Amino acid sequence: MQSQRGYFKTNIQVLKFDNIKDIDKIIFNHYITKKVNYNNMNGNLPKGQFYISNGTVSKDLNISIGKAKRLIKNFKELNIIQLIQLGNTDNKPSVYEYNNNTYLGHDLGHNLGSNIKEASNSNNLCLLNEHIYDIDNDIENSHSKKDNINNNKIHSCVVDYLNKKTGKRFKKTSVKTKSLINARLNEGFDEEDFYKVINIKSKQWLNTEMEKYLRPETLFSNKFEGYLNEEVDINEDIDDLDDIKPFDIEFDF
């Protein structure tokens, strides 16, 4: 992530947000950029990175846990933020990086200057750094490819974690396992939820007669949400930045 004189650019996706319909996203973007700025000045993470958890977002912005999770998931899908380290163990919050140099249909690090287009009468143009970019090309294809890549990564990581916790050797390539994971992702659950369910049921079932049910077809079934809510305090995310008070939302961009 590139910075200049302690400041960084807003991700171009944010400029697409509707001032009324997307007010929650605008507030959330402002919230995480404050976290980035704080870390850039005082933190121990690389520039552009920040700590965040579902619990602290819910508390700081006075919203439900579910809404906090949806905002984080949506920003990941839009490539506004990128997961660096998952905070599912050792009571650590997750680490994310704010992406300020990406736009739809192009990868991180792509030379934006080569894609400058002439301004037209279209209403679907955004202004960034005094250049106009058309950001509507290949939206559906870009999202589809990104979703497939993200889901394949989640399949692999979740099965690896299950094998590590249980000492078993489930296959990442199992069609049934992929189908179950995709079904839960389509219901709005995220990668962290799978780790939490694995932790909860491993704690309950390891070294008992129920250990045989520590398997994808049981853990990731339609009982997934029930398992997830059995022990709400297990491996709860805790924000390390205890001295940071909830932010007063002031729009200064």
CORWO-V911511 format. One record per backbone hydrogen bond with DSSP energy under -0.5 kcal/mol. NH is the residue of the N-H (numbers start at 1). CO is the residue of the C=O. E is the energy in kcal/mol with one decimal. If there is no record, write none. Layout:
NH;CO;E
NH;CO;E
This chain:
4;7;-2.2
7;4;-2.0
12;102;-0.7
14;11;-1.6
15;11;-0.6
15;12;-0.7
16;13;-1.6
17;14;-1.5
22;18;-2.0
23;20;-1.1
26;22;-2.2
27;23;-2.5
28;24;-2.3
29;25;-2.6
30;26;-2.2
31;27;-2.4
32;28;-2.5
33;29;-2.1
34;30;-1.5
35;31;-1.5
36;32;-2.3
37;33;-2.6
38;34;-2.4
39;35;-2.4
40;36;-2.8
41;37;-1.6
42;38;-3.1
43;38;-0.6
43;39;-1.6
49;46;-2.0
50;96;-2.4
52;94;-2.2
57;53;-2.1
58;54;-2.3
59;55;-2.2
60;56;-3.2
61;57;-2.3
62;58;-0.6
63;58;-1.7
68;64;-2.3
69;65;-2.5
70;66;-2.0
71;67;-2.2
72;68;-2.2
73;69;-2.6
74;70;-2.7
75;71;-2.4
76;72;-1.9
77;73;-2.4
78;74;-1.9
79;76;-1.2
80;75;-2.5
81;75;-1.4
82;97;-2.2
84;95;-3.0
85;95;-1.9
88;86;-0.9
92;89;-1.3
93;238;-0.7
94;52;-1.5
95;85;-2.9
96;50;-2.6
97;82;-2.2
98;48;-2.5
99;80;-3.2
99;97;-0.5
100;98;-0.6
106;103;-1.6
110;107;-1.7
112;110;-1.0
114;111;-1.1
115;112;-2.1
116;113;-1.1
117;132;-1.5
126;133;-1.5
128;126;-0.5
128;131;-2.5
131;128;-1.7
133;126;-1.8
133;131;-0.5
135;124;-0.9
135;133;-0.7
139;136;-1.0
142;138;-2.4
143;139;-2.6
144;140;-2.4
145;141;-2.4
146;142;-2.3
147;143;-2.7
148;144;-2.1
149;145;-2.3
150;146;-2.8
151;147;-2.8
152;148;-2.2
153;149;-1.9
154;150;-2.2
155;151;-2.8
156;152;-2.0
157;153;-2.6
158;154;-2.9
159;155;-2.2
160;156;-2.3
161;157;-2.3
162;158;-2.4
163;159;-2.6
164;160;-2.2
165;161;-2.4
166;162;-2.1
167;163;-2.3
174;171;-0.9
178;174;-2.5
179;175;-2.3
180;176;-2.2
181;177;-2.5
182;178;-2.8
183;179;-2.1
184;180;-1.8
185;181;-2.4
186;182;-2.6
187;183;-0.8
188;185;-1.6
189;184;-1.9
193;190;-0.8
194;190;-1.0
194;191;-0.6
195;191;-1.4
196;192;-2.1
197;193;-2.3
198;194;-2.4
199;195;-2.5
200;196;-2.8
201;197;-2.7
202;198;-2.1
203;199;-2.1
204;200;-1.6
205;201;-3.0
206;202;-2.1
208;205;-1.6
211;208;-1.7
212;209;-0.5
213;210;-2.3
214;211;-1.9
215;213;-2.2
218;215;-1.2
219;215;-2.8
220;216;-2.5
221;218;-1.0
224;221;-1.8
227;223;-2.2
228;224;-2.5
229;225;-1.4
230;227;-1.5
231;227;-0.5
234;231;-1.2
236;233;-1.4
242;240;-2.1
244;241;-1.7
245;243;-0.6
249;247;-0.6
250;248;-0.7
252;250;-0.8
